[in-house]
Amino acid sequence: MESYDFLVIGGGSAGFNAARVAASLGLKTAIVDGARELGGLCILRGCMPSKTLLYIAEVLHLAQKGSTFGLKIRTARPDMKAIHARKKKLIAEFAEYRRKALASGKFTLIRAQGHFVDAHHVALSDGRKLHAKHILIGTGSKVGTPPIEGLDRTPFWTSDDVLDLDFVPKSVVVLGGGIVACELAQFLHRIGARVVLVQRSPNILRDHSADASVVVQKAFVDEGIELFAGTKLQRVTHDRRGITVEFIHDGKTMRRHAAHLFNALGREPNTGSLQLAAAGVQARPNGQIVTNRWQQTSQPHIYAAGDCAGPAEIVHLAIQQGELAARHAAKIKGVKPVDYGLMLNVVFTDPQLATIGRLERELDQTGVAYLSANYPFNDHGKSILMEANYGYVKVLAEPQRGRILGAEIVGKDAGELIHCFSAALTLNATVFDLLRAPWYHPTLAEIITYPLEEIAEKVKSGMCNPPPRRKHAGKRA
Ligand SMILES: Cc1cc2nc3c(=O)[nH]c(=O)nc-3n(C[C@H](O)[C@H](O)[C@H](O)COP(=O)(O)OP(=O)(O)OC[C@H]3O[C@@H](n4cnc5c(N)ncnc54)[C@H](O)[C@@H]3O)c2cc1C
């Protein structure tokens, strides 16, 4: 029987990076992955294809708004066959790069499904059985189908289908208001589909602040997406002409018909076929594997990382968790757990929504004192000249020294701008530290300096003199 020091089940972002680090630390390592196509969710059906399409949709949207900038662009229409071909080519290149890394020989790659026989043995779909000293579970997530009347009998699209479209659908009802639902609803709308988004909670993107969600919501409605939040889904039906979704909104029963239904109601951990109980690995009722801060499960030599373990479906977390597990298994001294106080989140809608660190509602709930200041995009020269008027930058800081606790940005390129705070939070920087940094004019990043200045003025510490106000070509200048 083959035996390994570190056996990884699932070769996605978490599993691949765990195996890469484990092998580099001298552990005899193998990855077991039963996918028809190797590469993992992020490359094949997640981040990369979705961001390819969203960027195209943004370019199209700007071209269609050409007259705003004084441009005569007669027709700006999507060529879905060309878009699809470009997406496929790019994804094939990214996946090929990953496949080469998986087959580099630094660890063993086994193309099979795996499940536990006991706490040290994994059975493979090709009939073999492997022994391992340490095991990492990185089996990812799958689309969930919540119990909504008629949904199981109605043909629906998942994000996989939307990402693979080579035509413009006439109309789509999107069920859900999470990240995937919102990003792809806007893509569908911008390529020319009539889109209705039906969301159960009072605002879309409910994990974010109501202020931030409302900005994205307004942008969606201004663009022409029909959006219903705070609904109660009743049933879904279909006939020859398409689908019908029935829901209660503002106390009234509403119906919306469309050619297609997109189920974007969320994903669930992909752990159902692993036979976790045979290994004594504990999972929550939804299948999410319980881990400690070292990614160890209830069996200390079995680790879990990525979407199957949570707490969020975010690639850089999956990578950090996988690498941590490998280092912990290799007994590397000085390893540190993942710091969720630095939680970084990006929603690639337009306007984008990004947060890092502590959220205002967390600080309120835990009674932590903080200072807050925000500044709108529509009062700054660079964003005004770009017609990027939705949104704001908000900074949260500790009142004594002005140490930055968190930031929230809604607006053009918020997903890039939020990284101005990544190093700041990691290094425990204060607003004064950040204000000492150079900020080029005119940039969107300059907007960040305004709430920093406001907080600096509010901090009564004397540790550092607030820098002089700089000039900017915003309405305030
Ligand atoms: C549309 C969409 C857009 C997204 N956009 C972003 C984004 O912009 N930014 C971001 O950070 N995150 C994004 N995500 C989330 C991100 O893709 C995931 O968090 C990440 O890919 C999860 O990585 P993972 O390693 O946990 O799982 P995966 O990458 O899913 O890997 C799991 C692997 O396990 C294998 N496997 C499963 N079961 C078994 C078994 N029993 N035996 C053997 N192998 C098995 C599978 O074949 C698969 O290769 C997006 C997700 C979606 C759906």
Ligand as a Chemical Component Dictionary entry (heavy atoms), coordinates in Angstrom:
data_LIG
# 
_chem_comp.id                   LIG 
_chem_comp.type                 NON-POLYMER 
_chem_comp.pdbx_formal_charge   0 
_chem_comp.three_letter_code    LIG 
# 
loop_
_chem_comp_atom.comp_id 
_chem_comp_atom.atom_id 
_chem_comp_atom.alt_atom_id 
_chem_comp_atom.type_symbol 
_chem_comp_atom.charge 
_chem_comp_atom.model_Cartn_x 
_chem_comp_atom.model_Cartn_y 
_chem_comp_atom.model_Cartn_z 
_chem_comp_atom.pdbx_ordinal 
LIG C1  C1  C 0 -18.640 32.459 -9.937 1  
LIG C2  C2  C 0 -17.634 32.524 -8.825 2  
LIG C3  C3  C 0 -16.785 33.611 -8.738 3  
LIG C4  C4  C 0 -15.842 33.686 -7.720 4  
LIG N1  N1  N 0 -15.042 34.784 -7.663 5  
LIG C5  C5  C 0 -14.115 34.885 -6.664 6  
LIG C6  C6  C 0 -13.244 36.013 -6.600 7  
LIG O1  O1  O 0 -13.300 36.923 -7.433 8  
LIG N2  N2  N 0 -12.346 36.059 -5.600 9  
LIG C7  C7  C 0 -12.254 35.078 -4.641 10 
LIG O2  O2  O 0 -11.427 35.179 -3.728 11 
LIG N3  N3  N 0 -13.078 33.998 -4.684 12 
LIG C8  C8  C 0 -13.983 33.866 -5.672 13 
LIG N4  N4  N 0 -14.788 32.762 -5.733 14 
LIG C9  C9  C 0 -14.624 31.696 -4.718 15 
LIG C10 C10 C 0 -13.368 30.834 -5.009 16 
LIG O3  O3  O 0 -13.431 30.373 -6.342 17 
LIG C11 C11 C 0 -13.285 29.674 -4.036 18 
LIG O4  O4  O 0 -13.289 30.194 -2.716 19 
LIG C12 C12 C 0 -12.010 28.843 -4.207 20 
LIG O5  O5  O 0 -11.802 28.505 -5.549 21 
LIG C13 C13 C 0 -12.103 27.579 -3.354 22 
LIG O6  O6  O 0 -10.920 26.822 -3.468 23 
LIG P1  P1  P 0 -10.859 25.370 -2.809 24 
LIG O7  O7  O 0 -9.460  24.882 -2.956 25 
LIG O8  O8  O 0 -11.460 25.374 -1.465 26 
LIG O9  O9  O 0 -11.839 24.462 -3.689 27 
LIG P2  P2  P 0 -11.804 24.090 -5.244 28 
LIG O10 O10 O 0 -10.988 24.998 -6.038 29 
LIG O11 O11 O 0 -13.242 23.894 -5.619 30 
LIG O12 O12 O 0 -11.062 22.677 -5.274 31 
LIG C14 C14 C 0 -11.665 21.510 -4.823 32 
LIG C15 C15 C 0 -11.056 20.343 -5.609 33 
LIG O13 O13 O 0 -11.410 19.136 -4.929 34 
LIG C16 C16 C 0 -11.695 18.137 -5.876 35 
LIG N5  N5  N 0 -12.519 17.138 -5.174 36 
LIG C17 C17 C 0 -13.731 17.308 -4.608 37 
LIG N6  N6  N 0 -14.133 16.173 -3.988 38 
LIG C18 C18 C 0 -13.154 15.268 -4.172 39 
LIG C19 C19 C 0 -12.957 13.926 -3.762 40 
LIG N7  N7  N 0 -13.859 13.277 -3.026 41 
LIG N8  N8  N 0 -11.835 13.288 -4.138 42 
LIG C20 C20 C 0 -10.885 13.918 -4.896 43 
LIG N9  N9  N 0 -10.998 15.199 -5.298 44 
LIG C21 C21 C 0 -12.120 15.863 -4.937 45 
LIG C22 C22 C 0 -12.397 18.890 -6.999 46 
LIG O14 O14 O 0 -12.269 18.163 -8.200 47 
LIG C23 C23 C 0 -11.637 20.211 -7.015 48 
LIG O15 O15 O 0 -10.568 20.203 -7.948 49 
LIG C24 C24 C 0 -15.737 32.642 -6.757 50 
LIG C25 C25 C 0 -16.589 31.542 -6.839 51 
LIG C26 C26 C 0 -17.521 31.470 -7.858 52 
LIG C27 C27 C 0 -18.429 30.272 -7.940 53 
# 
loop_
_chem_comp_bond.comp_id 
_chem_comp_bond.atom_id_1 
_chem_comp_bond.atom_id_2 
_chem_comp_bond.value_order 
_chem_comp_bond.pdbx_ordinal 
LIG C1  C2  SING 1  
LIG C2  C3  SING 2  
LIG C2  C26 DOUB 3  
LIG C3  C4  DOUB 4  
LIG C4  N1  SING 5  
LIG C4  C24 SING 6  
LIG N1  C5  DOUB 7  
LIG C5  C6  SING 8  
LIG C5  C8  SING 9  
LIG C6  O1  DOUB 10 
LIG C6  N2  SING 11 
LIG N2  C7  SING 12 
LIG C7  O2  DOUB 13 
LIG C7  N3  SING 14 
LIG N3  C8  DOUB 15 
LIG C8  N4  SING 16 
LIG N4  C9  SING 17 
LIG N4  C24 SING 18 
LIG C9  C10 SING 19 
LIG C10 O3  SING 20 
LIG C10 C11 SING 21 
LIG C11 O4  SING 22 
LIG C11 C12 SING 23 
LIG C12 O5  SING 24 
LIG C12 C13 SING 25 
LIG C13 O6  SING 26 
LIG O6  P1  SING 27 
LIG P1  O7  DOUB 28 
LIG P1  O8  SING 29 
LIG P1  O9  SING 30 
LIG O9  P2  SING 31 
LIG P2  O10 DOUB 32 
LIG P2  O11 SING 33 
LIG P2  O12 SING 34 
LIG O12 C14 SING 35 
LIG C14 C15 SING 36 
LIG C15 O13 SING 37 
LIG C15 C23 SING 38 
LIG O13 C16 SING 39 
LIG C16 N5  SING 40 
LIG C16 C22 SING 41 
LIG N5  C17 SING 42 
LIG N5  C21 SING 43 
LIG C17 N6  DOUB 44 
LIG N6  C18 SING 45 
LIG C18 C19 SING 46 
LIG C18 C21 DOUB 47 
LIG C19 N7  SING 48 
LIG C19 N8  DOUB 49 
LIG N8  C20 SING 50 
LIG C20 N9  DOUB 51 
LIG N9  C21 SING 52 
LIG C22 O14 SING 53 
LIG C22 C23 SING 54 
LIG C23 O15 SING 55 
LIG C24 C25 DOUB 56 
LIG C25 C26 SING 57 
LIG C26 C27 SING 58 
# 
